[in-house]
Amino acid sequence: MTAGLRATGATEVVCDAGALDVPDMAAVEALARLRLAARRAGAGMRIRDPDPRLTGLLALVGLGELFGEAEEGEPPLGVQEAVEPTDPAA
C-alpha cells in the first residue's frame, strides 16, 4: 500500500470492506494497521461499504471516528479519475 501511495501520489486510501462476510477483531486490527501505515505515509484512509457490525466494532474499541466512510461509487486506491481542463475546481 505504501509503495502504491508513493508511486501514485495519492493522499487517501479507500478500503473496500463490502466483501467482508463476518467482521471480527482480526478485521479491526488489520484496518487499524492499514490506517497507521497510511498515516505514516502521509495519507488518510476511509472504509467503503462497511457492514454495520464492523462500524460497531470500530466504535466499541474507540476507532470509529478514525475512519470516514467512502461514498458509494468512489474508485479504490490506484484508480485515477480523468480530469478535464474544463472541469470546475473542487
C-alpha positions in Angstrom: 0.0 0.0 0.0 2.7 2.5 0.9 4.5 1.8 -2.4 1.3 2.4 -4.2 0.8 5.7 -2.4 4.3 6.8 -3.2 4.0 5.7 -6.9 0.7 7.4 -7.5 0.9 10.4 -5.2 -2.5 9.5 -3.7 -3.4 11.2 -0.5 -6.1 8.9 0.6 -6.6 5.1 0.8 -10.1 3.7 0.3 -10.5 0.2 1.7 -13.5 -1.7 0.3 -14.9 -3.8 3.1 -18.0 -4.9 1.2 -16.9 -8.5 0.8 -16.1 -8.9 4.5 -18.6 -11.6 5.5 -18.1 -11.7 9.2 -16.4 -8.7 10.8 -14.3 -9.6 13.8 -11.5 -8.2 15.8 -8.9 -9.5 13.3 -10.5 -7.3 10.7 -10.5 -4.4 13.1 -6.8 -5.0 13.8 -6.0 -5.2 10.1 -7.8 -2.0 9.4 -6.1 -0.2 12.3 -2.7 -1.4 10.9 -3.5 -0.2 7.4 -4.6 3.1 8.7 -1.4 3.5 10.7 0.6 2.7 7.6 -1.4 5.1 5.5 -0.9 7.8 8.1 2.8 7.2 8.3 2.9 7.6 4.5 1.1 10.9 4.8 -2.3 9.7 3.6 -5.8 9.4 5.1 -8.0 6.3 5.0 -11.7 5.6 4.6 -13.7 2.4 4.5 -16.1 1.8 1.6 -19.3 -0.2 2.2 -18.7 -1.3 5.8 -21.0 -3.7 7.4 -22.9 -2.2 10.4 -21.3 -4.8 12.6 -17.8 -3.6 11.5 -18.6 0.0 12.3 -20.0 -1.2 15.6 -16.8 -3.0 16.4 -14.7 0.0 15.4 -16.8 2.2 17.7 -16.5 -0.3 20.5 -12.7 -0.2 20.5 -12.6 3.6 20.1 -11.7 3.6 16.4 -15.0 4.7 14.9 -14.1 8.3 14.4 -10.8 7.5 12.8 -12.4 6.0 9.7 -14.6 8.0 7.4 -17.0 6.1 5.2 -16.3 6.4 1.5 -19.1 7.4 -0.8 -20.7 4.8 -2.9 -19.2 4.5 -6.4 -15.9 6.0 -5.4 -12.9 4.4 -7.1 -10.5 2.4 -4.9 -6.9 3.4 -4.4 -4.9 3.3 -7.6 -7.8 4.1 -9.8 -7.4 7.6 -11.1 -10.3 9.6 -12.5 -9.6 11.7 -15.6 -9.8 15.4 -15.0 -10.7 17.6 -18.0 -9.3 21.1 -18.2 -12.8 22.4 -18.4 -13.8 20.8 -15.1 -14.6 23.3 -12.3 -12.1 23.3 -9.4 -13.3 21.4 -6.4 
